[in-house]
Structure formats: structure tokens, C-alpha cells
Amino acid sequence: MDSQKVDMFIMSNAKFFESTHLSSIRDQLLQVSEEKWNMISTTQFKDPSTMLIVSVIAGSLGIDRFMIGDTGLGIGKLLTCGGLGVWTIIDWFMIQGATREKNMQKLKMLLS
């Protein structure tokens, strides 16, 4: 793959991934076929900042966890009203990392 395209992808999508993973993502993208590149470049990733806002507004209902694909945790938060508020507050600090992790899993699935 063209390094200029890969660098542009990294620049525009860096906020969706942990900064420690960016160099390995770049290396993997440089070896991707054109067909996979088209699929990867059009993939939409979840924005960690948006997930934080959702978590603050409706975290006690588990909506933040449902949105990133953690259905089991979303149901748990919904049934316990966010662990009586404790789980909701903890998620305010953890949801951005969880979102980036889910984005990385999605990218790895596309790369394989």
C-alpha cells in the first residue's frame, strides 16, 4: 500500500486508537492489499470522546456499553442502574480506553 495513503489514514484516525498501537497499525496497513484497503478506509470507528459524553449523560442506563458492543455489560448496567451509580462513575474514566480497544479489535478483524 502507498505510504502516503497510510499516513493520511493514521493522521485522520489516530484519535480512535491508543497512541502506543499507531506504529504497529501503520506497519500492518503498509502490507494490506488494495481490496482490503478500500474496506478499511471506509470503515467507521467509534469516537472515544462521543462515548464519554454518552457515558456522562446516559451511562447509568448502559447505553455507552451497548454502543461499543459490550451487550452483557450494558445489560448489567441497565439492570443495576449503573451499579447504583458507582459503575457509572468508574466508566467515565474507562469508557474511552474501552472504545479504543473495541476499535482496535475491529481493525484487527479487518486486517486478518
PABALO-700434 format. One record per residue (C-alpha): x, y, z; residue in one letter. Coordinates in steps of 0.02 Angstrom, whole numbers, plus 50000, padded with zeros to 5 digits. Layout:
<rs>
XYZA
...
</rs>
This chain:
<rs>
500005000050000M
500545017849966D
501365025250121S
500565042250089Q
498815034650097K
499265025150256V
499975040750339D
498405050450294M
497335036550369F
498385036850529I
498265055750542M
496385056150520S
496015041050631N
497325042150768A
496065047650900K
495135031150880F
496625020550937F
497885020151079E
499435030051032S
500525015151075T
499695004950936H
499895017650795L
501605011750734S
501054993550725S
499444998750638I
500475008350510R
501604993450479D
500124981850454Q
499224993950339L
500754995650227L
500604977050188Q
498734976950150V
498044973049978S
497074986149880E
495444976649909E
495654976350097K
496244994350096W
494605000050018N
493634990950153M
494724997750295I
494755015650232S
492845016350227T
492595008550399T
491855019750532Q
492615018550706F
491795024050869K
492385040850936D
493025039351116P
492525057351154S
490745054251097T
490675038551204M
491245048751355L
489835061251327I
488575047051309V
489275039151467S
489065055151566V
487305058251502I
486575040651498A
487885029351574G
486765023051712S
485665015151578L
487135006151498G
486905014851331I
488785018251319D
489174999751333R
487814994851211F
488525007151083M
490274999851087I
489614982051078G
489774976551260D
487994970051268T
488254959951428G
488964974751522L
487604985851452G
486254974351519I
487144973451687G
487214992451700K
485404994051645L
484754981551773L
485774988851918T
485555007251870C
487415008351836G
487884998351991G
486925011052096L
487965024752016G
489665017752062V
489905008151899W
489335023451802T
490665034451881I
492025021451853I
491525020251671D
491785038951649W
493635035251668F
493655018751574M
492475020951426I
493715029851313Q
495005015951333G
493665002751307A
493105011551148T
494875012251079R
495094993751121E
493494989351026K
494094999750878N
495744990150880M
494814973550883Q
493774979250734K
495324984350637L
496214967850677K
494674958450613M
494754968350450L
496634965350432L
496514946450453S
</rs>
